[in-house]
Amino acid sequence: MGDKPTTSRKGATHLQRLRHLAWAGLIAFAFHFLTLLQPVDQIGWVTQSRITHQDASGEIVFIGSDVDLANPANASARRDLANVVRNLDAAGADAVFVDFAFSEPTTAAIDGELNAALREFSGSAYLVRDVTTDLNGAPTLQINTPAIARDVDTVAFEAWVNYLGYTWQMPFVSEETGERLPNFSAQLAGVPRSSDDDFQVNYAFEMATLPTYQLSRLLDGSTNLDIFADKTLVVGPTLEAIGRARNVPGYPRVAESMVAIYGAETLKEGAMRWIEGWMVLTGVAFALLLIIGLKSRAPRYALYVLLVLALPSALLITGYFGVRMSVAGGALMLFIFGLYRARSRWTRNLLLVDADTDLPTFAALEADHKVADNAPAIIVAKIHRFEEVRRTLPGDLHADYLLAINGRLKAATQDATIYLGQGHLIAWTMQERDPAVLRDHLEGLRALFSSPLAVADNQVDVGITFGIDITPSANVSKRLNAAVAAAEKTNETFEPIAIADTTSQEDLIWNISLQARIDAALANGEIYLAFQPKIMVQSGEIIGAEALVRWDDPIKGQIPPDHFIRQCETAGRMSQLTRFVLEEACAAGNAFGREGLDLPIAVNVSATLLHERAIVQMVAEVLEATGFEPQRLTLEITETYRISNLDLAAEILGELDALGCKISMDDFGVGAASLEALLKLPFSELKIDRMFIAPMTESPKALGIVKSVLKMGKDLRIIVVAEGVENAGTLTLLRESGCLVAQGYAISRPVPFEKILAFHRDKARAQNQNMV
């Protein structure tokens, strides 16, 4: 028996590590596939390129021109280029690539001279055409004038530049513009391919080992051209010539042609391999999965450290072997997993003890396996005026205040461990399950707290009430929460001790999902309207109907309206429910009208919706959409005592009144704000609450209140409706008291609107007959 809790805790801890790994992996993979980790990866690649050093082959030479040779205003520069090409041919150069865009012609003679020099080159001569993007972002291929490009081979320079200015990969073949051309770097390296693959660009080559010369030095004869024998030459612009530049790790601005040369050197060395981010992520996840399965902490932590060190080490080592790694995703997974584990450890080690008092916390209570095994009762004490006392006492006495409460509790609870909750809650356990015994004990404890506490030089009164959980469950967290909920419902005067509700687990699960069920019920037609007629008391004639929302759940049956309406308010779904009721009620009103029964329809509107003007727009939209006459719509404002800003509510109700709707105060007499609301808000009708109507036949006081309200309505020139008429005697008293309008079960229960239509058609039936 003694080993079971330990084994259970180890199993729970292992499951917790698995959950942490799952969340870390999910987040890291999401970041990876959303490309949010690219900046981090590029920092790693730049570091990799700067630390690993390689010498270039020396076979590719860049000849930079400080003059834009393609400028049509400088025709002589093209002649100089033609002469350089001929001289390089004579020196035995193997190939020459001219990286200028000759988009405009000069003179036919000069352009023809350059064309001839390129066509007659003994080796291979190429014109480079840059792939750029137009205003719409579509790739375009620069065009050379035919006078120069005729019969000269061309290559495309397609190198995507990212937002950091780097080119990390290139295609072997460029065909995005509709023309299929070998890429500049691939042709430079002498390894053009027909495949559509990309290759990674390796920037580990030392810039100093890439031969570079100034074109001007070749033109003035100061450079011996024999050194270019058997070399591949790139003649391109320097930064001074065209102002455009690319970034190379360690060299933020270099000539664009240099990036192509780096790509060519990469292919000469052997195409750089790439270990993609998802591969690293998968490897790290698998390694963590193996590590967290270890039962012993020491080797597990040692392997964690090794795994953390392995990623940067792998990044550096692979660079020497021409391999690029995307390690950001793996590093993020390790970081998030580490945060989860650190948070878990912090929760276990720090949150188990209150920092100010050194008393164990509720977290320690939940973690105590002895409670799960053998604690019949969990008691939670609610300290009243706790925050008020803490605000009054100096900060250095807060801990003393808690310790004084703890000391008095210990005096009555003997060996029990006292646990501190958040704020005003304190808990402990008892070896007792009998509610009567527990109540007697806690009443005695309340008496003990009747005398003030001494906190330094202060005498502090303490009010204390209790919540109890005695359910036979091993789930300490659930039981503690139940005791807390019970304690929060207590008050010092009427209910100082409360035992947690023993509602079934099925009912609890149903209740916590009620908000989502409301949405589904609206969509499925489970929520519908019933209509309760209003009659003229004197004649029994139906003069209106109140639309009442109902919910018939296929599993639970009829759900009490007060229950799910309050849930709608809590979940912020009251607007959706109100719109549904308005739409259905107006549609029913139109149906009544088509039968010759132009009944006004009343709809309940929660006072909580009078805090913003959206209700005005909602009513206007429904009226316009349904075509229902505004004069036939009565908006009954429920629970007016919940209106926090009467001035704003008056403005909103005024706008609703301006639409043509009638405004009614529902449940008049309930809540302290009823008379104030009646004074300040534009009501044209008030409904006397059933709590005054129902006892009229037996209570002279209730009858007197009703008569007073009826007289007040007459003086204010507003209609008074009596609701909750349960019997014929009440209806008779209302008639004798001068009440004009009434509704209630003695007249009709809420019924489908079709039944009201049927009653209307049946002229033979007595108008005052109960339709149920």
N, C-alpha and C positions, 0 to 999 in steps of 0.2 A: 504493500500500500504506500509506503514512504517514497518509493521511486517513481510512482506514477506521475505526480505533479511535475517533477523535474523532467521526466521524459516528455511530458506534454508541453512544457515550456520550451524545450529544445526543438520539438517539432514545430511549435508555433513560431519560434524565432527563425527556423529554416524557411517556413512558408513566407514569413515577412521578408526575408532576403530575396526570395523568388519574386515576390510582388515588387520589391524595389528594383530588381533587375528588369522585370517586365516593363515597368514604367520608364526606367532610364532608357531601355532599348527603344521603346515606342517613341519617346520624345526625340532621341538622337536620330532615329530613322526618319522621323517627320522633318527635322531640321535638314537632314541630308537631301531628301528628295525635293524639298522646297528650295534647295541651293542656298540656304542661309549661311552655310559654313564655308562657302568658297573663299571669302576674304581670309579666314583663318588658315585654310589650306595653302593659299598663295603665300602667306607669310612663311609657312613651312617650306614651300618650294624655293622661295628666294633665299632662305637660310641654307637650304640644302645646296643650292647653286654656288653660294659664296664660300661655303666651307670645303666643298669638294673641288679640286683643281685638276684640269686636264689641259694638255697642249693640243692646239689645233694641228691639222695635217700640214698646213703651210702651202697646200696646193691651190687654194682659192685666194685670190688677191683682190682687194678693193682699191679701185682708183677713183678717188673722190674729186669732184669738180665743184669749185666755189662759185661757178657761173652756171646758170640754168641754160644748158645746151639746147633745150627744146624751145626757148623763147624765140618766136618768129621775128622779133625786132632785132635779134642779134644773129643774123645769118652767117656771119664769119665764124661763129662758134661751132656751127655744124661742119664747116669746112675743116676747122681744126680737129674736130672729132674724126672726120674721114681720114685725115692725115695720120692721126694716132692709130686708128685701126689698121691702116696699111703698114705702119712702122712695127706694130706689134706682130702682124702677120709675118713680116720679114724677120722678126726676132725669134719666130718659132713658137709663138703662143698657141696653146692647144684649143682654147675656146674663148670667145668674148661675148659678154652679155651687156647690152646697153639698157640701163634702167632709167630711161627718160620717156616721157609721153610726147611724141611729136604730133600733136593733134592738129596743128595748123601748118600749112606749107610756107616756104619762103620763095626763093627763085627756083625755077625749074633746073637750072644748072647746078646750083649748090645742093639741092635735095637729091638730084640725080647722082651727084658725086658721092654723097654719103651712102645712097642705096647701092651704088657700084662697089664701094669699099666693103660693105657688109656681104654682098652676094659673092664677091671674089675672094673672100677670106678663106685661106687654105684649110683651116680647121672648121670649127662650128661657130657660127655667129647668130645671135638671137636678139630680138627686140623684146623687152619686158613690158607687158600690159598690166597695169594695176586693176584689181577688182575693187570698186568703191560702191557706195550706196547712193541712190538718188534721194529726192525729197520725200518719197514715200517709203524709204527704207529698203527698196528692192535692189539687189546686186546689179551693178552695171560694169561693163568691161571697157576700159579706155580705148579709144580708137587712134591709131597712127595714120598719118596722111599716106595715101597710096604711093605717092612719089617716093617715099622713103621705105615703106613696108613691102613694096612689091617684090615677091619671090624671096623674102627673108623670113626665116623661121621665127615663130613667136612663142613665148611662154607667158603664163598668167601668174601674177603675184597676188595670191589670195591668202591673207593671214588675218584671222579675226583678232581684233584688239579689244581686250576687256576694259572694264571701268577703271582699272588701275594702270592701264597703259601697257600691259604685257600681252605677248602672244605666246600661249603655251602649247598650241597644237596647230598643225596645218594639214591640208589635204594633199594626197599624192597627185590628184588630178582635179582641175577646176572645171566645173560644167554648170554652175548655177546660172550663168548668163545665157545659156543656150549653146555656147561653143565649148567643145571639149578640148582643153589644152592642158599639157603637163604643167605642174606647178613649178614656179621659179626654183625653189630650193631642191626639189627632186631632180630637175634637169641639171642644176649646178653640181649635184653630187654624182651625176651619171647613173642614177638608179630610178628613172621614171617608171611608173607602173600604170597598168590599165585599171587597177582596182579603185574603188571609191573610198578606201580606208583613209583615216587620218593618222598622223604620227605625232608623237610628243617631241617638243623642241628642248634640247639639253643646253642649258646655259652655263655648264660647268667649265667650258673652255675659257682659258685666260684670254682676255682681250688683247694683251700684248703679243700673243702668239698668232694673232690674225694679221697677215701682212696687209699694210695699207700704204698708199702713195697718193700724192697730189698730182692731178692731171696737169697742172701748170708746170710741174717739174719735168714731165715727159715732153711737153711742148718746147721748153727752152733748151732741151738737150742736156740738162744737168743730171739726168738719170740714165744709166746704162741699161738699155732695153733688153740686153741678153739675159738678164736675171728673170725675165718673164717666159723664157723658153719652157715649153711643156706645162705651162700654168693655165689655170682657168681664171679669167679676168672678169671682174664686174666693174663697169664704168657707171657710176651713179652720182647723184647730187649729194653734197654735204648739207649740213644745216643752214649754212650761209646762202646756199643756192636757192632753196625753196622754203625754208623755215619749218618744214614738217619733220617730226622726230618720232622715234619709238623708244620704249623703255626696255632696258636689259638689266637684270639683277646686278646691282652695284654701279650701274651707269644709267642714270635717269634719262639722258637725252643723247641718242645716237642716230646716225643716218639710217633711213628705212632699209637700205640695202643690207645693213649689217645683220638685221633679223633674218633675212633670207640666207645669209652666209652661215649664221648659227644653225639654221635648219639643215643646210647642206652638210655642215660638219657633223651634225648629229647622225645623218644617214650614212656618212662615210664611216663613222665609228661603229655603226650598227644601231638600228632603230631603238629608241629608248622605250623600255617597257613601262607599263603603268598598272599599279595595284589600286583599283578604284575604291572609293570610300565605302561602298556597301560590302566589299570583301573584308576590309579592315573591321567594319562594324560587326560583321558576322563572326569574325575571328575573336574579337574582344568579348562578344556576348557568349560564345562557346567557352572561352577561357574562364570567364566569370562563373558560368554555370558549373564548371568543374570545381572551381575554388570554393564556392559557397556550399558545396556538398560536403566539404571536410568538416568533421565534428570538432577537431581540436582547433582552438583559437590561434595558437602561436604560428603553426604552418600556414593557416589561412591568411593571417595578417602579413606574413612574410611574402606570400605569393601575390597579395594585393600590391605590395610595394614593388615587387619585380615587374608586375604587369604595367604599373604606372611608368616605371623607368624604361620598359621595353619599347614604348611608342616613339619617344624622341631618339632613342638609340637606333631603332630600325630606320627612322627617317634619315639619319646620317649615314648609316652603313649602306643602305640601298643606293644612296647617291653615288657611291664609289663604283657601283656595279651597273650604273646606267638605268636605275629603276626609280620611278617617281611614285610616291605614296601619298594618298589622301588620308591623313590621320586625324583630321579635325573631328569627324563623327565618332571615332573610337575614343578620342580624348574627352569629347562631350559626354559620352555614355559613362566613362569612368568618373567624370566629375559629378554628374547627376547622381550616379549610384553612391558615390562617396558622400554627397550631401544628404541623401536619404538615410544612409547608415549613421552619419554623424548626428542627424536630427533625432533618429531613433535612440541612439545612445544617450544624447543629451536629455531626451524625454525620460528615459529610464533613470539616469543617474542624477539629474538635476531637478526635474519636475516632481520627483518622488518626495522631496523635502522642501518645505517653505523656507526661503532664504532669510526671512526676517526672524522667524520664531524657532527654526530648526524642528518644527513639527511635521509629521508626515502629511502628505496631501491626498486628495481624492484619487490621484493617479496611483499612489501607493496602495490605497484600499482596493482598487480594481485589480492590481497586480498580485495581491495577497491570496495565494491558493488556499490558505486555511479558511478564508471567508467563504470561498466557493464550496469547500468541503463541509464546513460545519459553522454556519452562522444563521440561526433561525430568523433573526430580525436585524434589519439595518435601520438605524435611526438617523434622521437628518434634522438638525436644529436650525431654525431660521432666526437670526438675530435682528430684531427690529430697530430701526433708526441707526443702523450700523454706519452708513455713509455719513449721516449727519454728525455722529460722534467723531468719526475720523476727520471730518472737515474742521471740527471745533478743536480737537486736541492737537498739540504740536506734533510734527512728524516723528520726532524721536520717541513719542509715547504710543505710537500705533501698535508696535509689537507688544508693549506692556499691556495694552488693552486686550489684545487677543490672548495673551498668556494669562491674564486675570480671569477671562471667561473660561479658558481651558482648566485653570486650577479649580474653579468652582464646579465644573462638570466632573473633573476627576474625583472630587470629594464624594460625589453621589454615584459615579459609575465604577468605582473601585479600580479593578485591573484593566478596564477597557482602554484600548488605544484610541486617542482622539485624532481625527483627520480633519485638516483644514481644506475647505472648498474655496471657490472663487467668491470674494466679497463676504457676504453675510451668512454663509453656510458652513456648518460644522457637522461631522458625522462620526458615528461609532457603531459597534455591533453589540447585540445582546443575546444571551443564551435563553431566550424566552420567545414563545410564539403566541401565547394567549393574549388576545387584544385587551381584555379587561385588566390583566396584570400589568401589561405595558402602559396602559392609560393611567393606572394608579401610580406607577413609578414616575411617569413623566409629569403628572400633576404635582407630585411631591417635588420634582426638580424645578417646576415653575415657581413653587412656593419658595424654594431656596433662592431663586433669583429675584424675589420680591424686594430684598434689601439691596441697596446700591453697591457697586463695585468701587474699590479704592484704586485709582490709577494715579500714582504719584500723589499730588496734593488735591486731586479732583475726586469728587463723588459722582459716579456715573450710573444712572438708572439703566437697567437692561430689560428689554422686553423679549421674550423668547417663546417660540411655538415650535411644533414638531411634526414631521412627516415620517410615517412608518411603512416599511415594506416587509411583508412576511410571506411572500410567495415562495414556493419550493422550487427555486431555479438555481442552477449553478452559474448562471450568467450574472456575475457581480455588477458589471457595468449597467446592464438593463435594470437590475434591482435598485442600484444606487440612483439611477435616473428617475425611476418610479418614486422613490422616497423623496427626491428633490422636488418633483412635480407636486407631490402631495403637500410638502412643506410650503411651497410657494402659494398654495391655495388657502393656507391658514391665515387667521387673524387673531389678535389678542382677545377680542371681546366675545365673538360668537363661536369660533371653531379653532381653538388653540392646538388641537391634536387631530391629525387626519391620517387615515390609513389608505395606502395606495390603492387605486382602482384595480380590481381583478378582472378587467375586461379580457376576453379571450384573445389569443394571439391572432386568430383569424380576423376578429373585429379591428384590432389595432392595425394590421396590415391593410385592411380595407380603408381605414380612416386616413392613413398617411398617403394613400394613392388617390384620395377623393378628388383632389384638384384636377388631376389628369383625367379621371373618370367623368368629370363635369364636361370637359371638352368633347370627349367621345360621345357622351349622352346627347349633347346639343347636335352633334353631327348625325347621330343615329335615330333621332326622333324620340328618344326616351323622355326628354324634357318637353312638356307640352303645356297648354293653357286650359284652365277651367274658368267658367264665368259664373259669378254670383250676382243675381239680379238685385237691383235697388227698386223699391216701390214707393209710390205715394201712399203715405200711411192712411189718409182719409179714404181713398178710392181703391187701393190695391193695384193700381195700374203700374205696369213695369215702365220705369222712366230712365233706366240705365243699367249697366252691368260692370262689375269690377273684374278685370282679368287677373287671375291668380295662377302663378307658375307651379307646376307639379312635376315630379320625377318618379317614373315607374321603372326601377332598375330590374333587369331580368333575373338577378340573383337575390338581391336584398328586398325586392318589392318596393313599396312606396317609401321614399326617403322624406323625412320631415322637412318642409320648406325652410324653416328657421335654421336647420342644420346646414344645408348646402348653400343657402344664401349667405350665411356668415362665412363659409369657406370661400365663396366667390369674392367677398370683400377682402378677406385675408390674402388671397392669392392674386389680387389685382385683376380679377375677371368680371367685376361687377358691370363694367361698361358693355362687355360682350353679351352678358345675360340680359341686361336692360334693353339693348338693341333688339335682341331676339324677341323679347316680350312685346316691345313696341311694334315690331313688324307683324307679329302674329295677331296682336290685338287689333291693329288697324285693318288688317286683312279680314278679320272676323267682323269688324264694324261695317266694312263694305258689303260683306255677305248679308248682314242684317238689313242694310239699306236696300239691297236688291229685292228683298222680300217685303219691302214696305215698312220695315221696322227700323226707323232712324234713331237707334239707341245711342246715347253717349256712352263712351267706353272709358273706364278709369284704369290707369296703370300705376303701380307702385314705383316710386323712384327713391332710391336710398339717399339719405341726407349726405352721405359721404361723397356723392357725385356733385354736390353743390360747391365743391372747393375749386372747380375750374370750369371754364366755359365750354368744354367739349360736349357737355350734355345738350347745350342749345343747338350746336351744329348737328348732333345726332338726331334730335327730335325733328329739326327742319328737314334733314335728309330723308327720314322715314316718311314724313308727311308728303314730301314731294314724290318719293318713289311709289307710295301706295295710293296717292290721290285722296287720302282720307281728309275729311273736313276738320280743320283745327278746332272749330267750335265744339265738335263732338268728342274731343279728347280731353280728359281730366287727368292731371298728373298729381297723384297722391304722394306727398313727401312724408316718408316714414322716419320715425325717431329724430325729430327736429332737435332734440337735446344734444345730438352729436354734431350739430353745426358749430364749427369753431370760429367762423368769421361771418357774423350776421350781415355786415355791410356788403361783403362780396356776394353772399347768398341772395341778398335783396336785389343786387344788380342782375344776377343770373336769372332769378325768377321773374324779374321785370322783363327781360328779353324773351323768356318763354311766354309770358303773358302777352307780349307784343306779337308773337306768332299767332295768337288767337286761342291758345290753350287755356283751360281753366286750371287754377292751382288750388289744391286741397291740402289741408293739414290733417294727416292721418294720426290716429291714436292720441287725440287731444286729451290732456290731463295727465299723461305719463311723462315723467321727466321734469326737472326743475325749469327747463328753458321754454316750456310750452307757451306761457303767457307773453314772455319777452319776444318769442318768435312770432306770435300772433300780432304783436304790436308793430314789429319792424318789417315783417315780410308781407308781400302782396297776396294774401290768401283770399279767395272768393268762396271758400267752403271749408268747413272743419268737421271732422268725424269724432264723435264722442267714443272714447275707448270702451270696449266691452266690460272692463273691470268696473265701470259705473253702471252700465246698462243691465248686466246680468242680475245684480242683486236688487233691482228696483222694487220688485214685488214684495220683498221682505225687509228691506232696509230703508227707513224714512230718510236717513242721511244721504244714501245714494240717489233716491228720488229727488231730494232737494237739490243736490249737485246738478243732476240732469236738467231740472227745470231752470236753474240759474244759468246754465250754459245755453239752453234754448232761448232764454230772454236776452242773454248777451248777444247771441247770433242775430236776433231780431233787431236789437239796438244798433249792431254793427252792419246790418243789412247784408249778411252773408248767410249762405245756406248751411244748415246744421243737419248732419246725417248721423243717425244712431246705428252703430254696428254691434253685432253680437246679440241680436234679438233671438232668444232661445224658445220662447213660448208665447201663447196667445195672450196671457195676462200682461206680459211686458208690452206687447203690441198695443193692447187696450190702453195702458197707462200712458204710452207715448202719444197715442191719438188724443187722449184727454188733456195732455200737457201741451199740445200744439206743435208736436214734432211733425215735420213735413215729409221727411225721407228716412227710410230704414232699410236695413238688410240683416240677414242672419238665418240660422237654421230653421227658425219657425216660419220663415218665408220660403227659402230655398237654400239647399246646400249648393256649393260650387258644382256646376254641371257642364258637359260639353255644349258648345254654342248651338249644335243641331237640336238639342233638347229645348232650348229657349225658342228656337224657330218653330218647333212642333207645338209648343205651348201657345205661341202666337197664332198659329193656324187654327187651333182648336178653340173657337170662339164660345163653344158651349160650356167650357170649363170655367169654374169660378176663378176670378182673377187673383183672389187671395189664397188659392189652394196651394198646399205644400207640394212642390214638384218632385219630392223624393219619396 
